[in-house]
Amino acid sequence: MKEPRADRIRNIAVVSYTGAGKTSLLEALLYTAGAIPAMGSVLSGNTVSDFEPEEIHRRISISLSVAHFDWKDTTFNLVDAPGALSFLGEAELALRAADGVLIVVGASSGVKTELEKTWSTIQELGLPCVMLINELDKERTTVGPVLEECEHALGLKGLPVTMPIGAESQLEGVVDLVEGVGYKSTKESNKVQRVSPPAELEGALAEAKKKLVEGVADTEDRLVEKYLAEGDLTVEEIRSGLKVGTQSKALVPVLCGSAVRNIGTAVLLDALAAYLPSPAEAATRRPLVGTHPGTGESATRVPTPSEPLSASVFKTIIDPFMGRLTYVRVLSGTLEADSAFYNPTRSVKEKGGHLFSILGKKYTQVPKVSAGDICAIGKLKDTQTGDTITDEHHLVVYPPLRLPKPVLSFAIEPKSKVDVEKVSLGLHKLVEEDATLEFVRNRETKEMVLSGTGQLHVDVTFEKLRRKYGVEVNVHTPKVPYKETIRKMAQAQGKHKKQTGGHGQYGDCWLQIDPLPRAQGFRFENKIVGGAIPRNFIPAVEKGVVEAMQGGILGGFPVVDLRVAVFDGSYHTVDSSEMAFKIAGSMGFKKALESAHPVLLEPIMTVEITAPDDCVGAVIGDLNSRRGRINGVVSKGHTQVINAAVPLAEMLKYASTLNSITGGRGTYGMEFSTYEEVPRELATRIIDEQKAAKQAVAS
């Protein structure tokens, strides 16, 4: 395979929402370019980009996929991003690997929430875009209303560069407004036919061409002067203006067509090559800046093959046939097959395996990959999604990925107890593949907890766990990790005395417990004077206290935020032992706890909710009903960002509620903040439920 020149590469993320026809469009583009012999379909389950069994079954994209192919003199890496809300993390990974974006909008469905959220990320990353209005073969579909909706919802300036020939079921092709030439193609043949525009479109074409030229003229002063002087621009001037306007993000070229009927795809490929930037052009607007991991100083790379190697990992795949594959975007230098390099993110050396170009699940071996291109590396051991890999002698680390945090958690247990380790191993591998999953063993509740970005995300993970690793699990709402503490000082004696036939057991200690400020943990102090307890027995007293703290007297929850001091006691020269003083320490702590006004604590989360303007009141009202405290509301475009502190117990099933309140337009993230005392009435109920659960287990 011939290595592409950097200025001929286009790395493009294809984004949309579920049902806009994005996967079908990718099929049409590949077919038009001659990369596949025939177009697959989502209904048939034979598309290039949706190849996982879960994707075929559900008929939606779940993981990002890459399609590497050539069109004329340009090499494309199209990164197909899932459109469902639960998989927005995959879309963000796709955007991080791209220099430009192809936005697909269904003419029959308009703009949806998923696209609005992805558009926010596109703007943050500063990526130029081209838009396709798809599905114009469907009934009651026209370009104008859809484009107006996009401009209003996304706040962009769309500039149509193609116009449909025919409408709805009579859609035949498109007219390229730049050249004034019509193009017809079909899904039965990837041959594109150039035709003259129909005479009946003459007036509409003239008006559309005038708007195009006026829009392009605004991109550069020289074009404005030329247009005012002569009233028109040449084809090359229009193309130049479109490129400048697109890459400066002043405008978005808008094309039209039908993916399932392969109409408008050839013109779209030409537009993507002409208007979206190469890696070198992208670097002039978004320089490749990282930091040196040793010194912390800024380090810049240039996307040329002669630069030191640096690459960013944007996806990890564990393929049943190929093994572990790491998808990388080579940012600078040249990556060679079977070469060694360094991972400064994890401070490890790696020995890479074969290199592959990617076309869905088809991998073609290549000897090397240069700056700007995308490939898969086989058999890396320690490198994960989001890492940087570099030349060992020229280190740089690029900024880490900012992915959506998991918000929906489930406690899981295998249906068969012998599968505990298989569940753990399988989920750890799935987390490697999906950076937006989180799997932990909660030490406090003794549960295995899987967290994802939505119900669909978690459901698909369980399906993969069953298919790939043969494990079935039961799921339930995770336990809240309550804790206990004290509100006042108390003292008590712990005395363990037991006489047997031989040596007896004797340990006697007096303990004082005092409350500490929240999140201060545990402190142990030795205040023994005069040798009331020998020094060698003091650690045993502490050990007894620490063990007793694992289960408080209210509900058996861990006890935190207190200081324990041993200040008096006695011992027996023969019968005293470490075990006796350990038991005495435990006894003394439990007695003191009874007099120290123990209270129940619950975890409080810092929650950030993004909601549309018209839903803010309802969201705040719901948070108040969940014992939440509103800390602030900040305006952000057409949305409001609400910051609040809410008990974790009230947030376990919040995802579905927020979707209901906002019509699926709201998102939220949360992280642990602190522990606070549970209101008395609620604490009583929690303690009663905990005791009942323990009795049920015991019986």
C-alpha positions in Angstrom: 0.0 0.0 0.0 1.4 3.4 -1.0 2.0 5.7 1.9 -0.1 8.9 1.6 1.4 12.3 1.7 0.4 14.3 4.8 -1.2 17.1 2.7 -3.4 14.4 1.0 -4.8 13.0 4.3 -8.2 13.9 5.7 -9.1 12.6 9.2 -12.8 13.2 9.6 -15.2 12.3 12.4 -18.7 11.5 11.1 -21.3 12.5 13.8 -25.0 12.5 14.1 -27.8 11.0 16.2 -29.4 7.5 15.9 -31.6 7.3 12.9 -30.0 10.0 10.7 -28.5 7.5 8.3 -24.9 8.0 9.2 -23.9 4.3 9.0 -25.7 4.1 5.6 -23.9 7.2 4.4 -20.5 5.6 5.3 -21.5 2.6 3.1 -22.4 4.8 0.2 -19.1 6.8 0.5 -17.1 3.6 0.6 -19.0 2.2 -2.4 -18.6 5.4 -4.4 -14.9 5.4 -3.7 -14.6 1.7 -4.8 -13.5 0.5 -1.3 -16.3 -2.1 -1.1 -17.9 -4.0 -4.0 -21.5 -3.3 -2.8 -23.4 -1.3 -0.3 -24.4 -3.1 2.9 -27.4 -2.0 5.0 -28.3 -1.6 8.6 -31.3 -3.9 8.3 -29.2 -6.7 6.8 -26.5 -6.3 9.4 -23.7 -6.3 6.9 -22.3 -2.7 7.1 -18.6 -2.0 7.4 -18.8 0.2 10.5 -21.5 -1.7 12.6 -20.0 -5.1 12.9 -20.3 -6.0 16.6 -23.2 -8.5 17.3 -24.8 -6.0 19.7 -24.7 -3.3 16.9 -26.3 -5.7 14.4 -28.9 -6.8 16.8 -29.9 -3.3 18.0 -29.3 -1.6 14.6 -27.4 1.2 16.1 -23.7 2.2 16.4 -22.2 1.4 19.8 -18.4 1.8 19.3 -16.5 4.1 17.0 -15.0 2.5 13.9 -12.5 3.7 11.3 -12.7 3.5 7.5 -9.5 4.0 5.6 -9.8 4.5 1.8 -8.7 6.6 -1.1 -10.8 8.9 -3.3 -9.0 10.4 -6.3 -5.8 11.7 -4.9 -6.9 12.0 -1.2 -6.6 9.4 1.6 -9.5 9.4 4.0 -9.8 8.1 7.5 -13.5 8.4 8.4 -14.1 7.8 12.1 -17.7 6.8 12.5 -19.0 7.9 15.9 -22.1 6.5 17.6 -25.0 8.8 17.9 -26.9 7.5 21.0 -26.7 9.6 24.2 -25.3 6.6 26.1 -22.3 6.5 23.8 -21.3 10.2 23.5 -18.0 9.2 25.0 -17.2 7.3 21.9 -18.1 10.3 19.8 -15.7 12.5 21.8 -12.9 10.0 21.2 -13.7 10.1 17.5 -13.5 13.9 17.5 -10.2 13.9 19.3 -8.7 11.8 16.4 -10.1 14.1 13.7 -9.1 17.4 12.0 -12.6 18.0 10.7 -16.2 16.9 11.1 -19.0 15.6 8.8 -22.3 16.3 10.4 -25.2 14.2 9.2 -28.7 15.5 9.7 -31.9 13.5 8.7 -34.2 15.7 6.7 -37.2 14.0 8.2 -36.0 14.3 11.8 -34.1 17.6 12.0 -31.8 18.4 15.0 -31.9 16.2 18.1 -30.4 16.5 21.5 -27.5 14.1 20.8 -26.3 16.4 18.0 -26.6 19.5 20.2 -24.4 17.8 22.8 -21.8 16.7 20.2 -21.8 20.2 18.7 -20.7 21.6 22.0 -17.7 19.3 22.0 -17.0 20.2 18.3 -16.9 23.9 19.3 -14.7 23.3 22.3 -12.2 21.5 20.1 -12.4 24.2 17.4 -13.1 21.7 14.6 -14.3 22.9 11.1 -17.4 21.1 9.7 -19.2 20.1 6.6 -22.9 19.2 6.8 -25.0 16.7 4.8 -28.8 16.9 4.9 -29.6 13.3 4.3 -32.9 11.4 3.6 -34.2 13.8 1.0 -35.8 10.8 -0.7 -38.4 10.6 2.1 -41.8 12.1 2.0 -42.3 15.8 3.0 -38.6 16.6 3.1 -36.9 19.8 1.9 -33.6 21.4 2.6 -34.7 24.9 3.6 -36.6 24.2 6.9 -34.0 21.7 8.1 -31.1 24.1 7.5 -33.0 26.9 9.4 -33.5 24.5 12.3 -29.8 23.6 12.3 -28.8 27.3 12.2 -31.1 28.1 15.1 -30.3 25.1 17.3 -26.6 25.0 16.7 -25.9 28.6 16.1 -24.0 28.0 12.9 -24.0 29.7 9.5 -24.9 27.1 6.9 -24.1 27.8 3.2 -25.7 25.3 0.7 -23.3 24.2 -2.0 -25.5 21.6 -3.6 -29.2 21.5 -4.6 -31.4 18.4 -5.1 -32.6 17.3 -8.5 -36.1 16.1 -7.9 -37.8 15.6 -4.6 -38.9 12.9 -2.2 -39.3 9.6 -4.1 -38.4 11.4 -7.4 -35.0 12.4 -6.1 -32.5 11.8 -8.9 -29.3 13.6 -8.1 -27.8 16.9 -7.0 -26.4 20.0 -8.6 -23.0 21.3 -7.6 -23.7 25.0 -7.2 -20.0 25.8 -7.5 -19.5 24.3 -10.9 -23.2 24.5 -12.0 -23.1 20.8 -13.0 -25.5 18.0 -12.0 -24.5 14.6 -10.7 -26.5 11.4 -10.8 -25.6 8.0 -9.2 -27.4 5.0 -7.9 -26.9 2.3 -5.3 -26.7 -0.3 -8.1 -23.7 1.4 -9.6 -20.9 3.6 -8.2 -20.4 5.3 -11.5 -21.2 8.9 -11.3 -22.9 10.6 -14.3 -22.4 14.3 -15.0 -25.6 15.9 -16.4 -26.9 19.4 -17.2 -29.2 20.8 -14.5 -32.9 20.6 -15.4 -34.3 23.7 -17.1 -37.1 23.9 -14.5 -34.4 24.6 -11.8 -32.9 27.5 -13.7 -34.4 30.2 -11.5 -33.9 28.4 -8.2 -30.3 27.6 -9.2 -29.6 31.3 -10.0 -30.9 32.4 -6.6 -29.0 29.7 -4.7 -25.8 30.5 -6.6 -26.1 34.2 -5.8 -26.5 33.4 -2.0 -23.5 31.1 -2.3 -21.3 33.7 -3.9 -22.4 36.4 -1.4 -21.6 34.1 1.5 -18.2 33.2 0.1 -17.3 36.8 -0.6 -17.7 37.6 3.1 -14.8 35.3 4.0 -12.0 37.4 2.5 -11.5 41.1 1.8 -10.2 40.5 -1.7 -13.2 38.4 -2.6 -15.5 41.2 -1.3 -13.8 43.7 -3.5 -13.9 41.4 -6.5 -17.6 40.6 -6.0 -18.6 44.3 -5.6 -16.6 45.2 -8.7 -17.7 42.4 -11.0 -20.8 40.9 -9.4 -19.5 37.3 -9.5 -16.6 35.1 -8.5 -14.8 32.4 -10.5 -15.1 28.7 -9.6 -11.6 28.7 -8.0 -12.3 31.8 -6.0 -15.5 30.2 -4.7 -13.7 27.1 -3.7 -10.9 29.1 -2.1 -13.4 31.2 -0.1 -15.3 28.1 1.0 -12.1 26.5 2.2 -11.1 29.6 4.1 -14.6 30.1 5.6 -14.9 26.4 6.6 -11.5 26.2 8.3 -11.9 29.5 10.1 -15.3 28.2 11.2 -17.0 31.2 9.8 -19.4 29.0 7.8 -20.4 25.4 7.3 -20.8 24.1 3.7 -24.1 22.3 3.4 -24.7 19.4 0.9 -27.7 17.3 0.3 -28.6 13.8 -0.9 -29.7 10.3 0.1 -27.3 7.8 1.6 -29.5 4.7 1.0 -29.9 5.6 -2.7 -26.2 6.7 -3.1 -27.2 10.2 -4.3 -24.9 13.1 -3.7 -22.0 11.0 -2.3 -19.4 11.8 -5.0 -19.9 15.5 -4.6 -19.7 15.1 -0.8 -16.3 13.3 -1.1 -15.0 16.1 -3.3 -16.2 18.7 -0.7 -14.6 16.9 2.2 -11.3 16.8 0.4 -11.6 20.4 -0.8 -12.8 22.2 2.3 -11.7 20.3 5.4 -8.1 20.6 6.5 -5.2 18.2 6.1 -3.2 17.4 9.3 -0.7 20.1 8.3 -3.4 22.7 7.7 -5.1 21.8 11.0 -1.9 22.2 12.9 -1.6 25.8 11.8 -4.8 26.6 13.6 -4.5 24.0 16.4 -0.8 23.5 17.1 0.3 20.1 18.5 1.3 21.3 22.0 2.0 19.0 24.9 4.3 19.0 27.9 7.6 17.4 28.7 6.8 14.8 31.4 10.0 15.4 33.3 10.3 19.2 33.2 6.6 20.2 32.7 7.7 22.6 30.0 5.6 23.1 26.9 6.6 21.0 23.9 5.4 21.5 20.3 5.4 19.0 17.4 5.0 19.6 13.7 3.0 17.0 11.7 5.9 15.9 9.4 7.6 12.5 9.0 11.0 14.0 9.9 9.9 15.1 13.4 10.4 12.9 16.5 7.6 10.3 16.8 4.5 11.2 18.9 1.1 9.7 18.7 -2.2 9.7 20.6 -4.2 6.6 21.5 -7.9 7.1 20.9 -9.3 3.5 21.1 -8.5 0.0 22.3 -10.0 -3.1 20.8 -9.7 -6.7 22.0 -10.5 -8.6 18.8 -11.2 -12.4 19.1 -8.9 -13.1 16.1 -6.4 -10.2 16.1 -6.0 -9.9 19.8 -5.4 -6.5 21.4 -5.4 -3.7 19.0 -4.5 -0.1 19.8 -5.9 2.7 17.5 -3.5 5.6 17.3 -3.4 8.9 15.4 0.3 9.6 14.5 0.8 13.3 15.2 4.4 13.6 14.3 7.3 11.5 13.0 7.0 8.0 11.6 5.8 4.9 13.3 7.4 1.6 12.0 6.1 -1.9 12.5 7.7 -4.0 15.3 9.5 -0.9 16.6 10.1 0.1 20.2 8.8 3.3 21.6 8.0 4.9 25.0 4.7 5.6 26.8 5.4 8.7 28.9 1.8 8.7 30.2 2.6 5.4 32.1 6.4 5.7 32.2 6.8 2.3 30.4 8.6 1.1 27.3 6.5 -0.7 24.7 7.5 -3.0 21.9 4.9 -2.6 19.1 3.7 -5.4 16.8 2.4 -5.2 13.3 0.8 -2.0 12.0 -2.6 -2.1 10.2 -4.8 0.3 8.2 -8.4 -0.1 9.3 -11.6 -0.6 7.3 -14.2 -1.6 9.9 -13.2 -5.0 11.1 -10.8 -5.6 8.2 -7.1 -4.9 9.0 -4.5 -4.6 6.3 -0.8 -4.8 7.3 1.4 -1.8 6.5 5.1 -1.4 7.1 5.0 2.1 8.5 2.7 5.1 9.2 3.7 8.7 9.0 2.5 11.9 10.6 -1.1 12.7 10.1 -2.3 9.1 9.5 -4.3 6.7 11.6 -3.5 3.0 12.2 -3.9 0.1 14.6 -0.9 -1.4 16.5 -0.9 -5.0 17.6 0.1 -6.5 20.9 0.8 -3.5 23.1 0.7 -4.5 26.8 0.4 -1.4 29.0 -0.9 1.4 26.7 -4.5 2.5 27.2 -6.9 4.8 25.6 -5.9 8.4 26.1 -2.2 7.7 26.4 0.6 9.3 24.4 3.4 7.3 22.8 6.7 8.9 21.7 10.3 8.5 20.7 12.1 7.6 23.9 14.6 10.5 23.5 12.1 13.2 22.6 9.3 13.0 25.2 6.0 14.8 25.1 2.6 14.1 26.7 -0.5 15.5 25.1 -3.5 16.8 27.2 -5.6 13.9 28.5 -9.1 13.1 27.2 -12.0 14.6 28.9 -14.7 12.0 28.7 -18.2 11.9 30.2 -18.1 10.5 33.7 -20.3 7.5 34.5 -23.6 8.5 36.2 -25.5 5.2 36.4 -24.3 2.4 38.7 -25.3 -1.2 39.3 -24.2 -3.7 41.9 -23.5 -7.0 40.1 -23.1 -10.5 41.2 -22.6 -13.6 39.1 -25.5 -16.1 38.9 -23.0 -18.8 39.6 -20.6 -18.2 42.5 -17.8 -20.0 40.6 -17.9 -17.1 38.0 -16.7 -14.3 40.4 -13.3 -14.1 38.9 -14.6 -14.5 35.3 -16.9 -11.5 35.9 -14.0 -9.4 37.3 -11.6 -10.4 34.4 -14.3 -9.9 31.7 -15.3 -6.4 33.0 -11.7 -5.3 33.4 -11.2 -6.1 29.7 -14.4 -4.3 28.7 -13.3 -1.2 30.6 -10.0 -1.3 28.6 -12.1 -1.2 25.4 -14.5 1.4 26.7 -12.9 4.3 28.6 -16.3 5.6 29.8 -17.1 2.5 31.8 -16.0 2.2 35.4 -15.7 -1.1 37.4 -14.8 -1.2 41.1 -15.0 -3.4 44.1 -16.4 -1.3 46.8 -14.5 -2.1 50.0 -17.1 -0.7 52.3 -20.2 -2.4 50.8 -18.3 -5.5 49.6 -20.1 -5.1 46.2 -18.8 -5.2 42.6 -20.1 -2.0 41.0 -20.3 -1.3 37.3 -21.0 2.3 36.2 -21.8 3.7 32.8 -23.2 6.8 31.1 -26.7 5.5 30.6 -29.0 2.5 30.8 -28.3 1.4 27.3 -24.6 1.7 27.9 -24.8 -0.7 30.9 -27.2 -3.1 29.1 -24.9 -3.4 26.2 -21.9 -4.1 28.5 -23.8 -6.9 30.2 -24.6 -8.4 26.7 -20.9 -8.2 25.8 -20.0 -9.8 29.1 -22.3 -12.7 28.3 -21.2 -13.1 24.7 -17.4 -12.7 25.1 -16.8 -14.2 28.5 -19.8 -16.5 29.0 -20.9 -14.9 32.3 -24.5 -14.1 33.4 -25.0 -11.6 36.2 -27.7 -10.4 38.5 -27.9 -6.7 39.0 -29.4 -4.4 41.6 -29.1 -0.9 43.0 -25.8 -0.4 44.8 -25.8 0.0 48.5 -25.1 3.5 49.8 -21.8 3.5 51.8 -23.1 5.0 55.0 -20.8 5.6 57.9 -21.1 6.4 61.6 -19.4 8.9 63.8 -19.8 10.5 67.3 -20.9 13.9 68.5 -19.4 14.1 72.0 -16.5 12.8 74.1 -16.9 9.5 76.1 -14.8 7.2 78.3 -15.1 3.5 79.0 -13.2 0.6 80.3 -12.5 -2.5 78.3 -11.6 -5.4 80.5 -11.0 -9.0 79.2 -10.4 -11.6 81.9 -10.6 -15.3 81.3 -9.2 -18.0 83.5 -8.5 -21.5 82.1 -6.5 -24.5 83.2 -3.1 -23.1 82.3 -2.3 -19.5 81.6 -5.4 -17.2 81.7 -6.1 -14.1 79.6 -6.0 -10.6 81.1 -6.2 -7.2 79.4 -7.5 -4.0 80.9 -7.6 -0.6 79.3 -9.4 2.7 79.7 -10.2 4.6 76.4 -11.4 8.1 75.7 -13.0 8.9 72.3 -13.4 12.4 70.9 -15.1 13.6 67.7 -12.9 15.0 64.9 -13.8 17.4 62.1 -15.4 15.8 59.0 -13.0 13.8 56.8 -10.2 13.7 59.4 -10.4 9.9 59.7 -8.9 8.2 62.7 -6.2 9.0 65.2 -4.9 6.9 68.1 -2.9 8.3 71.0 -1.0 6.6 73.8 -1.5 8.6 77.1 -0.3 5.9 79.4 1.9 7.1 82.2 3.7 5.2 84.9 3.6 1.9 83.0 0.0 1.0 83.7 0.1 -0.9 80.5 3.4 -2.0 79.1 4.4 -0.3 75.8 4.5 -3.6 73.9 0.7 -4.1 74.4 -0.4 -0.6 73.2 -0.3 -1.6 69.4 -2.7 -4.5 70.3 -5.1 -2.1 71.9 -5.0 0.0 68.7 -5.6 -3.0 66.6 -8.6 -4.0 68.6 -10.1 -0.5 68.2 -9.5 -0.4 64.5 -11.2 -3.8 64.0 -14.2 -2.6 66.1 -14.5 0.5 64.0 -15.4 -1.6 61.0 -18.9 -2.1 62.4 -20.6 0.7 64.4 -23.4 0.1 66.9 -26.2 1.9 64.9 -26.3 -0.1 61.7 -23.0 -1.9 61.6 -21.5 0.8 59.3 -17.8 1.8 59.6 -17.0 4.5 62.2 -15.0 7.5 61.2 -13.7 10.9 62.2 -12.7 10.3 65.8 -9.7 10.3 68.1 -9.1 7.4 70.5 -6.7 7.7 73.4 -5.8 4.9 75.8 -5.0 6.7 79.2 -5.1 4.0 81.9 -5.4 0.3 82.5 -3.7 -2.7 84.2 -2.0 -5.9 83.3 -1.0 -9.3 84.7 2.6 -10.4 84.5 1.7 -13.9 83.5 -1.8 -13.8 81.9 -1.6 -10.6 79.9 -1.0 -11.0 76.1 -1.4 -9.1 72.9 -4.6 -11.0 72.1 -6.1 -10.1 75.5 -5.4 -6.4 75.1 -6.7 -6.5 71.5 -10.0 -7.9 72.8 -10.0 -5.4 75.7 -9.4 -2.5 73.2 -12.4 -3.7 71.1 -14.6 -4.0 74.2 -13.7 -0.6 75.5 -14.3 1.1 72.2 -17.8 -0.3 71.8 -18.8 0.7 75.3 -17.5 4.2 74.8 -19.3 4.5 71.5 -22.7 3.9 73.3 -22.2 7.0 75.4 -20.7 9.3 72.6 -24.0 10.1 70.9 -23.3 8.1 67.7 -24.9 9.4 64.4 -25.3 8.2 60.9 -23.4 9.9 58.0 -24.2 9.8 54.3 -22.1 10.6 51.2 -22.9 14.0 49.6 -22.1 14.4 45.9 -21.2 17.6 44.0 -23.6 17.5 41.0 -23.4 19.5 37.8 -26.5 19.4 35.6 -26.8 21.0 32.2 -30.4 21.6 31.2 -32.3 23.7 28.6 -33.5 27.1 29.7 -37.2 26.1 29.8 -36.5 23.2 32.1 -34.4 24.8 34.8 -37.2 25.5 37.2 -38.4 21.9 37.1 -34.9 20.5 37.5 -34.2 22.8 40.6 -37.6 21.8 42.1 -36.8 18.2 41.7 -33.3 18.7 43.3 -34.9 20.4 46.3 -37.2 17.4 46.7 -34.1 15.2 46.8 -32.7 17.2 49.8 -30.3 19.0 47.4 -28.7 22.4 48.0 -28.4 24.6 44.9 -25.0 26.3 44.9 -25.3 28.3 41.7 -26.8 28.5 38.2 -24.6 29.6 35.3 -25.9 30.5 31.8 -24.2 28.6 28.9 -25.7 29.4 25.4 -29.2 28.0 25.3 -28.7 26.0 28.5 -28.1 26.6 32.2 -25.6 24.8 34.3 -26.9 24.0 37.8 -24.4 23.2 40.5 -25.7 21.5 43.6 -24.8 19.3 46.6 -27.1 16.2 46.8 -27.0 13.0 48.9 -25.9 10.0 46.9 -28.9 8.1 48.1 -31.1 10.5 46.2 -29.1 10.2 43.0 -28.9 6.5 42.4 -31.8 6.5 39.9 -31.6 10.1 38.8 -30.7 9.5 35.1 -34.3 8.5 34.1 -35.8 11.4 36.1 -33.6 14.0 34.4 -34.4 12.5 31.0 -38.1 12.7 31.8 -37.9 16.3 33.0 -35.8 17.6 30.1 -37.1 15.3 27.3 -33.7 13.8 27.0 -31.9 17.1 26.6 -30.3 17.3 30.0 -27.0 15.8 31.2 -25.3 15.5 34.5 -22.1 14.5 36.2 -21.3 14.0 39.8 -18.4 13.3 42.1 -18.0 12.7 45.8 -17.7 15.8 48.0 -18.0 14.9 51.7 -20.0 13.1 54.4 -22.8 14.8 56.3 -25.2 13.7 59.1 -28.4 12.0 58.0 -31.6 13.6 59.3 -32.9 11.8 62.4 -36.2 10.5 60.9 -34.4 9.2 57.8 -31.5 7.7 59.9 -34.0 5.7 62.0 -35.5 4.2 58.8 -32.1 3.4 57.3 -30.9 1.7 60.6 -34.1 -0.3 60.8 -33.7 -1.5 57.2 -30.1 -2.5 57.8 -31.0 -4.5 60.9 -33.8 -6.2 59.1 -31.5 -7.1 56.2 -29.0 -8.6 58.6 -31.6 -10.7 60.3 -32.9 -11.9 57.0 -29.4 -13.0 56.0 -28.9 -14.7 59.4 -32.1 -16.7 59.1 
